[in-house]
Amino acid sequence: MDDKTILNRITELVDEEHKLRADAQAHESGTEGEASERLRALEESLDQCWDLLRRRRAARDTHGDPDAQGERPKPEVERYLQ
């Protein structure tokens, strides 16, 4: 996956997240059930994408191979402090 593809995926995920949150606000119901689970999955996927993009950029900056970077498992990425 190249940087452009990762950025496009991030945009798709953010758009979906915004839509879910807007729908919840419009119905004044908050996020419950399936919507809540989907939001959590979106946040985890976004964390993975951002992690991969940062590591690809770091590899490029240090004259490494950005294509050698792979997606890390969600549990690993979720333990990071931000």
KAZI-V451616 format. One record per pair of residues at least 24 apart in sequence whose ideal C-beta (glycine too) atoms are under 10 Angstrom apart, sorted by the first residue. I is the first residue (numbers start at 1). GAP is how many residues later the second one is. Records with the same first field share a line. If there is no record, write none. Layout:
# KAZI-V451616
I->GAP, GAP
This chain:
# KAZI-V451616
1->48, 51, 52, 55, 65, 66, 68, 69, 70
2->54, 64, 65
3->49, 50, 53, 54, 57, 63
5->44
6->42, 43, 44, 46, 47, 50, 65
7->42, 46
8->41
9->36, 37, 39, 40, 43, 44
10->35, 36, 39, 40, 42, 43
11->38
12->30, 33, 37
13->28, 29, 30, 31, 32, 33, 35, 36
14->28, 32, 35
15->27
16->25, 26, 29, 30
17->25, 26, 28, 29
18->24
41->33
43->31, 35
44->30, 31, 33, 34
45->26, 29, 32
46->31
47->25, 27, 29, 30, 31, 33, 35
48->24, 25, 26, 28, 29, 30
49->28
50->27, 30, 32
51->25, 26, 27, 29
52->25
